[in-house]
Each structure stands twice: as structure tokens, then as C-alpha cells.
Amino acid sequence: MKILTVHDQDKPIYDIVFSEDFNQLPKALASLGLSQRRVCIVSETRVAGLYLDTLKSIFTPLARQVIDFVFPEGEENKNLSTVQMLYERLIQAHFDRKDLLVALGGGVVGDLTGYSAATYLRGIDFIQVPTSLLAQVDSSIGGKTGVDFNA
């Protein structure tokens, strides 16, 4: 595992953790104080089928509660309707500003989760678990997120 800390004017902002698999993830999560936080893992159908159970098994012993939100894969689902469905899932699970979203997947998942985290209750924390090289450089580093509108 390799950790790169991103700074803004010599002040650490966040860490980027590099690992070939999920084995080092619990160690990387230890500093986040998850025992009192709810976690929602957001993913799309294809990636969720491959990695969701593994990620849930990692977060469950660390967090207060772990839920998931899985939406159909594809750019056409990166929209405000999907954000609304995620909001409804979070509201039903009583998520508050102390809780955490986890983006599991590629660029669509990272963009949608980042946008939702920034706008739900005026902002909650989120982390990205990119599953492709493109996702690693697309939206997971630098914080650029967004969803598509009707046109």
C-alpha cells in the first residue's frame, strides 16, 4: 500500500491510497472513525456484482451501519433522477451529515456519488474506490463531479 497526501498551501486535505486489492483497505479506513457512522456504498449493477459483497464485508465490522445503493450501469443513469433515488435511500436510512458515502466503480459512479455527497444535507463525506484506471484519473482525484441534465 502506498499513500500520497494531497496538500493545499502546505495543509493536508486528503489521502490517495494505492493498493492492488482490497486487503489494505481496513488499515486505510482506521483513521476515519467509522464506528459511529453509517456508510452507504454506491455502485452500478456490473461492478456491484463483482465487488459489493467484498466491500460490505470490509466496512461492516468498522461502521455503525452499512447499506448499499445500486443503480443500472451506463452514462444515461448519471442524472438527477438517480441522485433523487439515492437521496431517498439515504433519508430512509436516517443518514445525517456525520455519515459517509463510498463510490465503488468507475467514472459514472464517482461523478454521481461525489455530486450526491456534495449536495445531500449541504455536504457529507465520501470516499472513492475506483475499479478502473480511467476512474482513478477521471473523477477520483481532484474532486470534479457532476451529473447530466435532460439536454
Secondary structure by P-SEA (a helix, b strand, c coil): cbbbbbbccccccbbbbbbcccccccccccccccccbbbbbbbcaaaaaccaaaaaaaaccccccccccccccccccccaaaaaaaaaaaaaaccccccbbbbcccaaaaaaaaaaaaccccbbbbccccccccccccccccbbbbbbccc
